[in-house]
Amino acid sequence: MDKKVKNHVKEYAIVNLETLNRLEDGATVSAETLVAAKIIKDVKSGVKVLANGELTAKKLTVKVAKVSAAAKAAIEAAGGSVEEA
């Protein structure tokens, strides 16, 4: 009577810092805006921003599920802000 327990692992849509350069300066980055810009196809359990690549001095307001510490530092260094939902 061994029951298997499924781990409910959340899968995130991954977005790299360099990809955010496609957005306009002053833009608000959210799952909805990333889908509309065709940067991601599926939101999954949310969006996670990673620090791969370099963010050219753009002031972005990032409102996503997860942000790596290095990505958060880079966004804030460029004058942007981060809100994790």
N, C-alpha and C positions, 0 to 999 in steps of 0.2 A: 504494500500500500504506500508506495513511494510516489509522492506528488512533486512534479517539477514546478518550481516557482520561477516565473519569468521576471527577469529584471527589466524594469521600465526605464530604459536608458533614453534620455532626451537626445534627439538629433537636431543640431543647429545648422542653419544655412550659414556657411562661412564666407566672410567678406574680408579681403586684405586691405590694409591702409592705402596701398597704391591704387586700388580700384576706386576708392572714394575721390580720387582726383578727377574722375569723369563728371562729378557733380559740380554745380555752380558754387562760387564763393557765397557764404551766408545761407546755404541750403540746410534744411532739416532732414537728417537721415533717419529713416524709420523703415520697418519692414515693407510698408505700403509704397514708400518712395523708391525703394530699391527694386521692387517688382515692376513698378511703373517705368523705371529707367532701364528695365531689362538687364539688371545686374544679377539678380537672382530669379529663379523660376518658381521656387516653392519656399514658403516661409518655414515649414517644418515646425519645430518646437520654439522657434524664434531665430533671431539673427545674432551671430557672434562675430565681432570685429577683432581680427588678429593684426599684429604689428609687422606683417610681411610687406616689404617695400617701404617707400618713403612718401609722406604726405607733404605735397607742396603747400606752402603757406596759404591754407584755406581755412576760413573761420566757419566751421560746421557745428551744428547742434545735433549730436548723435543720441538718438533715443532707441536703443535696442535691448535685447534680453541680456547679453553678456559682452564684455569688452575686456581684452587682456590688459594687464597693468601697463605694459609697454605701449600698447595702442592708445590707452587713455592718456598717458603722459605725452605722447606725440600730438594727439588732438588738442590737448590743453595748451601745449607749447606753441601751437599754431594759432592760438587765440579762440579755439572752439570750446564747447562744453560737452559733457557726457552725462546722460541719465540712463541708468540701468533699470529696466522694468521688471 
